[in-house]
Amino acid sequence: MSELITADLVDLDLSAETKDAAARSLAERMVTAGRVTDLDGFLADVAAREAQMPTGLDGGIGIPHCRSEHVGAPTLAFGRSGRGIDFGAPDGPADLVFLIAAPAGADDDHLTILSGLARRLMDPAFTAALRAEADPAAAAALIRGDEPAAAPEEPVRETEPGGAGQPEAPEPFRIVAVTSCPTGIAHTYMAAESLEAAARAEGIQLSVETQGSAGFERLDPSVVAAADAVIWAHDVDVREKARFGGKPIVDVGVKAGINRPAELIAEARRKAARGEISGVADDGSRPEGAGSGGGSAHFGVRLRTYLMSGVSYMVPFVAAGGLLIALSFAIGGYEIANAKSVADHFVWGEADSWAALLNQIGGAAFGFLVPVLAGYIAYGMADRPALVPGFVGGAIALTIDAGFLGGLVAGLLAGAVVMAIQRVKVHPTLRGIMPVLVIPLVASAVVGFLMFVVVGKPIASLQKALTDALDGLSGSNAVILGVVLGLMMCFDMGGPLNKVAYAFAVGGLADPTPGSLKVMAAVMAAGMVPPLAMALATTVRGRLFTRTERDNGRAAWVLGASFISEGAIPFAAADPLRVIPSVMAGGAVTGALSMAFGCTLRAPHGGIFVVPLIGGPFLYLVAIAAGTAVATALVVVLKGMRRAPQDPAPAADLPKVPVAA
């Protein structure tokens, strides 16, 4: 914690009587030291954080803190009050006040300051030394850790009683704990330290997962499985709750973890002795796309989740970049891709200059496809610390011409490497720099080595072979690929299989070839079939559908024409056994015909609105119409074999006897 606090940031005779006055007095020292640029703006941020949850702690401690755009560098100021100041602690006023300031967005700097200080505040020798110190410089040195208050006791995650020369101790009672608070910083780590200290005193084996603002390192599944009880000390939702199901759980606020750790441990033991079991469902509280780490889900399910994380973040880049490129072709023709850089040559009154501008902006967006895919696959596996190595691996995949496949492999490698690093136990004071420095540095180096030296060339060769195979597709091979893509696009209509087929197609647009353009055309055509078929079916045989479905059918015309496959989901959800096979058959017909006709498409989205950019537009529309007709006929026949659905519509509107198609 060196350089965070100096003697001029210490006030051993703090005269303020309220927490606002104390914050102002200490903040003025930060302004004088050049650490804070706007006093009132910074104090407003401190007050906003204080309003979330009081920062007073038992033992006479106040820790007001915030992130603020008015802070130039992470800073700590300390004040000692003779009268005491009310910071909302249950046991009364605080005489030790720590004001902590971090720049806006500097999550990990802030975390480093607070996690180290928070753990030391649980040491009675540390707080006693601060109360006795008469020299501001010595107090600053003590807070920085230059002069430890006492010989430090090495904190450990797992306490094992007994030692050499003693009889073998009985198996210790095992507890796993989760600590978290609204900002995921101070109270999170203080509760962890307090629980660990209480566990050591009682010979309990305790493992803590701190769910802080820099992400969280999941407890090893084997540790959770072996635990006899669970303690949650939290003021925000515990992420991935389902891991702890089937065990006795003590569920309290984070301050209880700080102030009453021994009581919580005793309660956990009592619940375990009584055999209390808590059923826990995962409430979805973790962020979308956050990794599942070592969860208990089947590997295939987890792998699909990882890949879908990457694809879902890639799609907006595809849509924005692809449509900009498509629009540039519509204005300036396909040769606009060879135009000079608009940074060097741009004429306001020339249409070609605007077309070139759109093309180059779209190309820049497309340049992110593989890095974003890799980065967010890694993120899905190991949370935010995996983003940097994932993006680095994706960029390397582009450099070595490994393309879309290289991005997939790079993302999986980055996630696996980061997960391995996260399993390494480190000293608590180092946890703050792990996600911002150590993990990105080590993981990026490892992933870079693997991509450049080990797996990159084989993947690049495979990517080239795949591209050559697509370019050489003709006759029955092309038709078979079209059938497969059509089936995938229509099976789950926006779900994982649909997204895999779509990602395969748009991956080829980054470096388009005749084969990849045919694939893109087939994928979009097949994806339009489900909503168009449902729209047509509700029009020609409305009596087979409920009033709500007929209303949805009118909207499905527009959705289908716009290549939004999800427009058919309400129909599939209501009658999956009839709708899904029907639209899959129609999609297969459309995909096969599109490939057989040799239709091409340079835009990743747009439906019929990008028909001018389609190679062979008339035959392309024929393929879509044929598939839509097949799907419509099948769904009408299958629905006609059952009784007509009942809804609140008048009898005259819905005949009582269904009419077969």
Secondary structure, 3 states (H helix, E strand, C coil): CCCCCCHHHEEEEECCCCHHHHHHHHHHHHHHCCCECCHHHHHHHHHHHHHHCCCEECCCEECCEEEECCECCCEEEEEEEEEEECCCCCCCCEEEEEEEEEECCCHHHHHHHHHHHHHHCCCHHHHHHHHHCCCHHHHHHHHHCCCCCCCCCCCCCCCCCCCCCCCCCCCCCEEEEEEECCCCCHHHHHHHHHHHHHHHHHCCEEEEEECECCECCCCCHHHHHHCCEEEEEECCCCCCHHHHCCECEEEECHHHHHHCHHHHHHHHHHHHHHCCCECCCCCCCCCCCCCCCCCCCCHHHHHHHHHHHHHHHHHHHHHHHHHHHHHHHHHHCHHHHHCCCCCCCCCCCCHHHHHHHHHHHHHHHHCCHHHHHHHHHHHHHHCHHHHHHHHHHHHHHHHCCCHHHHHHHHHHHHHHHHHHHHCCCCCHHHCCCHHHHHHHHHHHHHHHHHHHHHHHHHHHHHHHHHHHHHHCCCHHHHHHHHHHHHHHHHHCCCCHHHHHHHHHHHHHHHCCCHHHHHHHHHHHHHHHHHHHHHHHHHHHCHHHCCHHHHHHHHHHHHHHHCCCHHHHHHHHHHCHHHHHHHHHHHHHHHHHHHHHHCCEECCCCCHHHHHHHEECHHHHHHHHHHHHHHHHHHHHHHHHCCCCCCCCCCCCCCCCCCCCC
